[in-house]
């Protein structure tokens, strides 16, 4: 029997019934412990004793618990109430897509926006090896803000048996021959009772998108048997699609609805990418295929990226043929008359980890090792074959940075968690060769089995690749003084090697020549970024944002003639540049991709109030306590270094705050607005120095002793006793404090095995807001600043960059969909936050990590937001096959 309103189930009070079915009764309930409304699903009493039903109920719980995504209804927990079991889930308000489709088809843009979010959620499930198997409009809800939530993951398996098509036993969990799903959205394989995989959800996705555009099902019929017959034998009525439907969308739907799974779209992410391309360029082709034309970068980065990927596949195959041809013939690569240039994409949703030397080309030029910034801020290693379109993740190498190849291309060395490790690619066996504070990158491996690596604090060291004791390798700078040493590289004889000696100012940096058999060192080239040796006799490095090739005489170890530009717009920062080359003439480098941005004021309703200052590479903004001045960080396009600036909040007149060379990161205002704190980076020690400085134009700096590593101030302590900082250590990041008179000791505020960051103190000094990924994705939490009991999660679907309103009555943050969210804070002794409300203000993503792309003014009545003003972005990686021909 239904549970009466007002019934208490543990801490949950039943408010109203929401629905019931063969596998569950669903109720709206109030969580009296946390003061929020939830949805509770109970196993029906008639099935409590059925072991099959309990098995499926438990499986649904496990499936939901593994998923944590903005487009999937969140599972809060599993409760046992007496003999009953209950799922406590996010209460999703709004109508289902089925309810919306009763009113007819959706406009193209609305349908694509909903489809993109469905695909995003399903993609997250597939990444966890979870197949929905009952994806349909009734299992999709749309909130008032337009957010799509996919419901009932695992329910298709649990609910099989609700209609005449199914008869389920315990063995049906994996047994072939049982029909599971809803007839109108089943794939042919489901309809035949065959075991299905993710392709079943891709089929259902195609059905849903078709129905949104047409207003009728792709496969209909009077009975379930009629529907299944149509699924098995007929095609959708493609002529019913609106004439405005882009041809690429039609092609994508046709691939989703291929009856042969071998011809079906392989990955739901491909559908998401196609939809994102269409949303980025809505005026592109319709069902009438347009004439061929030159790609137009003004259509947006997503479409340009897709075209680059297509080009990459074709040219990548050519690259493999070129490499094989030259290896068979024995001819040098430079004898091939032409170079080929193309772009590569990083894995979807994982940008390159640019400060981790993220690109390394195998000796034969066939593969590229990539390091990305993974979902939890953890570096991840991928391999990209130039003959394939998609990269493949290397399992067992999470945390990897600065990869380098063995001479035979069968192993990769890298730094991970302060250790030098070697991975055998065939067996995936992993061994550790040395432990050290891996502040900076670089390793090289000769044919005699010796590895030379950059320690980061003591210079270079050598260690046998088979394992053994590390020993120092003398590595002085050009003048003999200790310098920051990175990027060693063996020359072809396997005894001589190059290394980069980074100095301050950068003009004093140089490439040095060393010899394993002699302590003698020689400066061979004055450069501000590393140079690498590339056969058949060149040094390749970045100069003023260009990739240049400089002839190098191996007999005299001298650079000859003038450098020649072979590539443009290379990423560089403080001597770091991501450039790699093979022995066969393949060159790859990371491209500078920061977009031109504009600081812009918006009111709370999302209305633009006007730009502030000039466009530039702005990546961080902070409004002073009195609202009259803005401190911001801007990247120098030539050097890649970020510098702190201040500007008048009304007129936009800007002046550089810090005159230091190198980076000055993320300025943070003091409570009185007379000083800013920032992290300055660029010393020869390689460590970030925390400083404070006045904003009155004087150059007086106060160096704050810090615990080393990458310590970045995010706020000031009450009374200006010290700073709140974020640190980037092997745990992924912690939040702590450093006192101005504390001698550099960090006092932890939040230090767990998870990644914490963005610590912000409430105006009354009582609460600390911060970001943690302990739930599986970044969320906003609040806890008492001075210690004590209590911790509250404020965000409900992911969040970052928390900021308090100046009076403490609201807490703002950025959602996973890049919208500003506002949570009301009650002025009570105990912390109490209301449900976050989405404001109609969209931001850019945090473009570099650890920055704030917005701030709040006038007690939440207006917002200063960083918005992109240029869409012309190149691909993340540029590859040049037979690059030496460009030097000739």
N, C-alpha and C positions, 0 to 999 in steps of 0.2 A: 504494500500500500504506500501511497505517496507520503512523504514526511511533511508534517504540518509546519506552517510558518511559525517562527518563534522557537522551534526545537533547537536545542544546543547539542552539537556534536563536538565534544571537547571544547576548544576555544572558538569554534565557529557557530554562529547563529544563523539559521536558515531565514532568508528574507523572502524568497519567492522561487517557485519552480521555473525552470527555463526550458525543459524538454525531457523526453524519455525515449528510449529505444531498447532493442533487444540486448544491448550490452551495457546499458547504463542509464541512470537517472541523473539529470544535471540540475543543480540549484544555484541560484544566487545566494551568497552568504556573506556575512560580515566577520572578518577576522578581528575578534575583540582584543587580541594581544597586540596587534600591529595597527589597528584602526584603519583597515582597508577592506574593500569589497573584493571577493574572489568568486570563482566558479568552482563548485564541488561536484565531482562525478562519482556516484556510488554504484557499485556492482549490485544488480537487482537481487533481492532476497531469494527469488526463485532459482537463481543460478549460483548462489553462494556455495552450494555443496558440489557444483559441477567442476571437476578438476580441469576440464578443457577451457571453460570460461575463465577460471582463475588464472590459468596459464597465459591466456591471451591478455587478460587484464594486467598481469605483471609485465608482460612484454610491452604493452603500450606505455606503462610507466617507465620502463627502461629506455624505450625509444625517445620519449619526451624528455627524459632527464639528460640524454646525450645531446639535445639540441638547445642552442641558446642563440637566437637570432631575432632581429627586429621584426621580421616578417613571419615568425612562427609564434603561436601562443605559448607563453612560458609556463613550464611546470614549476610550481613553488615547492611541492613536496608530496609525499604519500603518507596518509594517516590511516591508522586502524582505529575504528570507532566500535568498540565492543567486538562483535564477530564480523562486522562489515569493514570493507576496505574502501578508501576514498582517495581520488586524485584531487589535489588542491591546485588549481590552475589560475592563470591570469584571466580576469574577467574582461572580455573584449566587447566593448559597446559598439553598436552600429548595425547596419543591415548586411545580410549575406549577399554575395554576388548573384545568387539565384533570385533573391528578392529584387535586386536592381534590374535583372534581365526581364522580369515580368513587364517592366515599362518599355521594353524594346531595346534595340541595339545601342551601343555606346559610340560616341564620337571617336574617331581614330586615335587622337592623342590620349584621351582618357583610357581607352582600351589598352594602348601600349604602356601607359604608366602603370596600370594595374598588372598587366602581364609581366612587366619587368620585375615588379616586387614579388609576384608569385614565383617566377623563375629564380629570383635571389634566394627565397626561402627554401625552395626545393633543392637548389644547388647546395645549400648548407647541409640539408639532410643527406643528400647523396655523398657528400664529403665524409659523412659519418657512417656510410654504407647502410643507410636507412631508406627503404623504398616505401612511399606512401600507399600506393595501390588503390586508393579510392579518392583521387584528386578530382574534384567536381565543384561547380559553383556553390553548392550548399555547404561545402567545407571551407569556404573562403569568406572572410568578413572584411568589410571596409569601414574604418573608423571615420568619425566626423572630420578628422584632419586629413583624410585621404590615405592613411597608412593601411596596407593590406596585411592581414593575418591569416596564415594557413592553419586550419584547425585539424584536430583528430589524426595526427601522425600515429600510425600503428593501428588506428581504428578499423581500416579496411581489412586487416587481418583479424581483428577482434570481432568485427561485426558480421563477418561472413556467416550466413545462417539466418539472416533476417528476412530473406525472401526465398522464393521457391527455387531459385537457381542454385542454391548452395546447401550442402549438408556436410558439416565440418566435424572432424574428430581430432584428437590430440595429434595424430600423425599428419594432419593436414598442414601443420606449420611448415613443413618442408616437402610434402608429398605432391607429386604431379597428379593431375586428373580431377582437381577440385576447382570450381569457378569461384573467384573472389573479386568483388568490386561492384560497380554500378554500371548497368548495361550500356547506357549511352556514352560512357567514357572509358570503356574497357578496350584494351588493345586486342587484336585478333588472338594473341597468345593467351591472354587472360580468358577470353571467351571460350577457348578450347581446353581450358583447365591446365595449361602448361605452366611450368615454373617460370616466373618472370623476374626481370631485374629492373634497373633504372629506366630502361627504354619504355616500360609501361607508363611511368609518370610523364615521359616526354610525349607519348601518344596522347594522354589525357590533357596535357598542356596545350597541344595543338587543337584538340576539340574545344577547349575553353576559349582560346583566342578566337577561333572561328565563330563560336556562338556570340562572343561579345561584339564582333564586327557585323555579323549578319542578323542577329536577333533570333536565330533558330539553331537547333542542334545540328552538329555535323552529321550525326547518324540518329534518325528518329524512327518511330514505328509505334503501332498500337499496343503491342505487347513486348515483353522482354525478349521473347524468341524472335519477333520481327526485327527488333533493334539489332540483336546479335547477328542475324542473317545479313543485315545491311553492313554491319562492321566487317564481316568476313568477305562480302562479295562486291560491295559498291564503293564508289568514291563520293566524297562530299560534293555538294553543288557549288563548285568553284565560281561559276558564273554569278552566284548570288552575292559575292563579295562586292563592297562598294568600289566604284571606279577609282576612288582616291587611295585605295590600298597600295602601298609601295610594292613594287615588284619583288624586292628583297624579302619583304615580310611574307608575301605569297609563297615564294620559293622556300622560305624557312618553314612555313606551315605544311607545305607539301612534304618536306623531309620529315617533319614530326609525324605525319600520318601515312608514312610508308608502311604497307602491310608486312613486308619482309623486314624483320628487325636488323638484318645486316645492312640494309639501305637506309635505315632510319637515322635521324640526327644522333650523333654519338654522345653528346654531352649537353645538358640543359644550360650550361654556361655559354655555349655557342649561341643559343637562342637569346639569352640575356644580352650578350654583346651586340647581336644584330639589332635588338630593340633599342639599346642605348645609342647605337649609331643613328637609328631613325629619329629618336627624340632629339639628338644633337643636331640633326639636319632635316627638319620636317619638310622642307621644300624639295627634297630629293625625289628620285624617280617614283612614278606611280605604276599602275599595272600596265601602262603603255611603256615599253622599254625604250629609253631615250637613246639617241645616237651616241657613239663613243666620243669621249671628250677627255681633256687633260684633267687629272685630279685637282680639285680646288680646295686648298687648305682652309679657306674661309668657312667650309662646311663644318668645321669643328674637329677637335683632336681625335674623337673616337672614330669618325669615318676615315680620317687620314691614317690612323693607326691600322685600321682594317686593310686599307690599300697597301700599306707597308708590309703587313703580314703576308698578304698574297704575293707581293713582290719578293719577300724574303724566302718563301717556299721555292719559287722558281729559280731565283738566283742561288739559293742554298744548294739546290740540286746541281746547278752549274758549278758551284764551288767544289762540291765533292768530286765531280768529274774532272775539274781542273787539277785538284790535288792528286787524284789517282793517275791522271795522264802524266803529270810531271814526275811523279815517283817512278812510274814504269819506264819513262824515257830517260830518266836521270838528268834531264835538262833543268837548269835553274829556273825558278818561277819567273824571274825578271825577263826571260826570253819570250814569255807570252805577251803579245803586244798591247793588250787592253786591260784596264782595271774595271771591276764591277763594284758598285756601291749600293748598299741596301740597308734597311733598318730592321731591327728585331724588337719584339715586345717582351716585357717581363711577364712572368706568370700572372694570370688574372687576379687582381686584388692584392698583389704583393709587390710593392715598389722595390727597386734596387736599394740595397743598403750602401749608400754611396761612400760612407766613411770606412768601409770594410774592404776596400780594394775588390769590388764585386765582380770583376770580369777577369777571366784567365783562359787563354786559348791553348788547346792541346798542341803538343809539338807537331803533329801531322796536320793541324789546321781543320780537323773534321768536327771537333766539339768545342763548346765554350762552357766553362763552369761559371755559374751565376750565384751571387749571394743576394737574397732578398730579405726584406723586413717582414717577418711572418706575422700571423694574426695576433700573437701576444707580445709583439716587440722582440721576438727571438729570431736571430738570423737563421736562415735556412739555405741549404745548398741544393742547386739544381744543375742538371746537365742538359745542354741544348745542342743537338746535332744540326749541322748546317743543312742536312738533307731532310729535316723534319720540321713541321710547323709548330709543334708543341714541345715545350721543355718537360723534362722528367725530374721529379724530386728525388734526391738521394736520401734514402732512409738511414737513420743512424748518425746523421751529421748535423743535427740541430745545434745552433750556437756557432757554426763554422764562420770564420772570417779569413780573408786574405788567402785564397786558395792558390796553390802552385803545383805543377805537374811533375811527375817523375819523367825521366828522359824517354822511357818507353811508352808513356801515356797510359799505363795500367794502374797507376795509383795517384792519389791526390794528397798533398800535405795541406794543412790549414791550422789556424789558431782557433781554439774553442775553450771557453771557461778557464782562461789563463793557462792553457796547456798547448804544446805543439803535438799535433796528432797526425797520423798517416792512415788513410783509408784505402784498402785494396778494392778496386771497383768491381772485380769479378766475384769475389767471395763475400764482400761487404765486411770483412774483418777489420777491426780498428785497433790501433795500438798507440800508446802515449810515449813520446820520446823525451819530453822535458816539461817542467812546470816553471812559470815565470809570470810576472805582471805584464800581460800582453797589451801594452798601451798603444803600440804602433805596429804596422804591418810589414811583412816581407819574409819570403823564404825562397831558396833556390836549391836545386838538386843536381849533382853532376853524375856522370856515368860510372864513376868509381864508388858510388853509394855514399857520398858525403852530402849532408844538408847544412847549409849556412842560413841562419835566421836572425832576425832583428829582435833583440830582447826587449827593447823599449826603454830600458833604464840604464843598462850597462853597455850598450852597443851590440856588436855582432857576436854570435857564438856558432860553433860547429858541433855536429853530433852525427854519428853513423846512422844511416837510414834504417839499418837493421836493429838499432837500439844500442845504447851505451851511455857513456858519460859525456856531458857537454863541456866544452872548453872555450875560453875567450878567443876571439879573433880581433886583433888590433884594428880599430876603426876610427881614427881621428878625423877632424875636419881639415879644411884647406890650410888653416894656420896652425894646426897641431892641437887646437883647443878641443875639449869635449863638446860634442854637438849631439843633436837628436839624429839617430841613424836609422834609416828605413830602406826597404826595397833592394836587398842584395840580389845580384844576378850573375851566374857563371857565364863566362865567355866560352866560345867553342872548344878551347883547349882543356876546359874543366879544372884549371888551376887558377887562372886569373879571374877576377870577379869585379863587378861594379857595385857601388852602393851610393845612396843619396845622403848627403850631410846637410840637414836642414838647420838654418840659422835665422836669427833675428837681427836686423831686418832681412827679408827674403833675398835681397840682392847679394847677400854674403853666402848664400847656399851654393853647393857645387856637387857635381858627380865626381866620385873618387874611384881610383883604380887600386885594387888590392891583389895580393898573391898569397895563396895558401902556404907557399914555401919560403916566404920572406916577409918581414915586418914592414918593408918599405911601402909607402902609400903615395899616390900621385893624384893631384887634381887635374882632371882632363877637360872639364867644361863647367862654366859658371851658368847655372840654371836656377830658376825659382821653383820648378817642379821636378820630380824624378824624370830621368831619361832611361829608356830601356834599349838594349841591343837587339836588333832585328836583322837576321840574314837577308841578303848576302853581304852586309857590311854597312849598317846604318845605326845611328842613334835616333830614337823617336821620342819626342817630348812635346809638352804643351807650352806655347808661347803666345801671350796675349789672347788666349782663348782659341788659338788655332793648333791643330796637330801638325807638327813639322817633322820632316825627315832630314837628317844631317849625316853626310858621309863620314864613316869612321874607319881609319886605317888600322887593321889589326896587327900590322908589323911594328908600327910605332906607337900605337895606342893614342892616336890624336884625331881630333875632329878636323875634317878637311872641307874647305869651301864654305858656302853659305847654306843655311837651312832652306828647305823648300816646303811650302804649305801643301799638305795632302788631305786635310780634313778641317772642318769648321765647327765652331760652337762646342768645344769640349768642356766637360765639367772639370773644375779645378778648385781647390780650397787649401790654402796654407801648405803648399807643397804636395798635397795629395791630389792625384789624378788617376783615373781609372782607365789605363791604356794597357793593352796586351797584344802580343804578336806571336805567330807560329814560326816554325822553321821553313814553312812553305809559302810564305807571302800573304798570309791572312792577318789582317789588322782589325782589332775591335776596340772601341772606346765608348765610354758613357758620355752621353750628350747632355749639355746644360739645358735643363727643362723647366726651370722656374719661370712661371708666366709673369708678364707685366701685370701689376695689380694697382688698384686705386683705393685709397682710404675714402669711405663714403659714409655720411650720416644718414640714418633712417629713424623714422618715428616708430612707436610701438606697433602701429598698424601695418608696418612694412612699407610706408611711403618714403621714397628717397627725398632727403632734405638737401642734398648737394654734396659734391666731392670735397675732400680736404687735401690741399696740396697737389703736387704733380704726380702722374703715374710713375711707377718704378717697380723694382723687385722688393716690395714691402712684404714682410713675412710675420710681423709682430706689432701690436699696438696696445698702448696703455694710456688711459686718460688720468690726469692728475686729480688729486682729491678735490680741488676747487673747480675742476672742469675747464680750466683756462689753457692748459698746455697738454700736448700729447707727446709721449715718448714712444719711439718706434724703432724697429730694426729694419735696415735695408741692406740688401746684398749687392756688392759691387759685381757687375756682370763680367768684368775683365778678370778679376782675381778670385771671385767666388767667396770673398770674405764678407761677413755681416758686420755692420757698424751701427752704433746707437745714435739716433738723431732726436732732436726735439723740434716741435713746431707749434705755432699759435693755433689753438683749437678753433678759432673762428676764421682767421685769414689764411692759415696754411703755410706761412713763411717758415722755412725749415733751416736748421743749422746743425752741423755735426756735433754731437755731444762729446764723444771720446775721440782723441786723435791717435790712439794706439794703432799700430799695425796689427794685422790679424783680426780675429773675431772679437766683437763685444756683443754679448748675447742678451737678449730678452730683458730689456730694462724694466725694473720694478720700482714703483714710487714708494717713498717713505710715507707714513701716515700724515706728516705735516706738509708733504709736497716740496720739501726743500732739497732732497737728495734722491738719487736713484741707485739701486744696486744692480749689478750685472756680473756676468761671468766673462772674463777676458781670456782669450786663448791665443797663443802664438809665441810663448816663451820657449827657450831651448830645452827646457825640461819636458815639454810636451803636456804638462798638466794645466788644467783650467784654473785660473786665479780668480777668486771672488773679490770684487772691489765695490766700494761705494764712492760716489762723487757728487758734488753739488751741481745744481742746474743753473747757476747764476753766470755761467760763462768761464769761471775759473777752471784751471786744470788740476786742482788739488784732488788727489785720489787717496782713499784709505784702503789699504790692502787688508782683507779679512783672512786670517789664517783658516784654511779649509782642510778637510780630511783627504784631499787629493782626489784622484780619479776625475770624473766629469761631474763636478758639483755646480749646479745652477741655482741661483736664488729664485724663489717664486713668490716670497712675501716677506714682510718685516714682522718681528715680534712686537707685541704691545710695549710701549715705552721705549722703543728703539733699543732694546737690550741685545738684539741680534737678528738673525735672518732665518727664515724657513728655507730649506734647500731640498732639491731633488738630486739624488746621486744615481749614477749608472754603474752598478757593480754586477757581479756575475748572477745575482739573484734576479736581475732584470730592472731593479730600481727600488729605492727606498725614500721615504720622506723623513727628514730630521731637522734639527736646528743647530746653528753654530752661534755662540755668543761672541760679541765683539772683543771681550776680554777673556775668552775661554781657551786660548792657545791652540785653536784648530781642531778641538775635539768635537765630534758630532754627537749630539744627543738624539737617539732615535725617537721619532713620533709614531711612525708606522714602518715596521721592518719585518717582513714576512717572506716566505719563499716566492711570493707572487710579485708582480711589478706594480709599484705605487709611484705616483707622480702628482704634479700640479697641486701641491699643498697651498691652501688659502685660508687665512684666519678671518673669522667673522669680525665686524667692526667693534663689537663689544669685547673681543678677546676671549670669548668662552668656547668657541667651536672651531674645529679644523675640518674643512672640506677637502677632499682629495679624490684621486682616481685610482682604482685598483682593478686588476683583471682576474681576481680570485674566482669569479663566477664563470669564467671562460671567455669573457669579453670585457672591455673597459666599462666601468660603471662609476657613478658618483656616490661617495659615502661621506658621512659626517660623524665625528666623534669628539668628545671633550678635548680641548687643547691641553689642559693641564693634567691629563690622565683621568682616571675614574671610569666607572662602568658606563656602558652604552655605546652602540654603534648602529647607525641607521643608513640604509640604502635609499637614496633619493631618486635616482633615475630608474626607469622601468624597462627601457629597451636599449641600453647602451648610452654612454655619454662621456664627455671629456671637457677640459678647460672650464672648470667651475669658477665663477666670480660672484661675490656678494654684492647686493645693492648697498649703497653707502650707509643706509640706516639699518641694514641687516634684516629687512622685512621680506626680502626675496633672495633666492639663490638661483643663479642662471647657469646654464651649461649648453654645450653643443651636442645635438643628437647624432646618431649614426647616419642620419640622412642630411646632415649639415644644416639643420635648423636650430635656431636659438630656442631653448626651453626655459620656462620660468616656474619655479616652485615657491609658493607662498610660505613664509616662515612665521609661525605664531610667536608673539612676544612673551612667551611663558618661561618659567624657570626651567622646565624640562623642554628638550628639543622636540619640535613638532613641525613637520613639513607637509604641505598639501601635495596633491597629485600634480606632477609637472604638466604644464600647459604649453603647447607649441605656439610660438609666435611666428607670424608670416614673414620672417626675416631669414634669408638663406646666406650662409657664409661659404667661404672656401674651406677646403680641408686644411688642417694644420700641415703646411707645406713642407716642413723640415723636421718636425718632432719637437715637442716641448715648448712650442710657441702659442701665443694667444692671437687668434685671428679676429677678435672682436673685443670691445669693452662697453661698459654701461655708463651712461651719463644722465644727469637730471633725474635721479631717483627712478630710473627705469623708464623714463618717458622717451628717451632716444638712445640710439646705439651707434657706435662707430665700428664699421665692419670693413674688413679687407675683402674686396671683390675683384675677380679677374677682369682685366680690360683687354687682354689679348688672348685669342684662342689658337694662335699659330704656334703649336708646339711640335718639335720633331720627335722621332721615335726615341725611346730611352737608350738604345744601343745602336751605334753605327758600325757596320762591318764593311771592310774594303778587301776584296779578293784581288791578289796581284797588285798590292799597293806600291811596290818599288817602281812599277812602270810610270807612276805619277812623278817620281823624283827625276827620272830621265827627261 
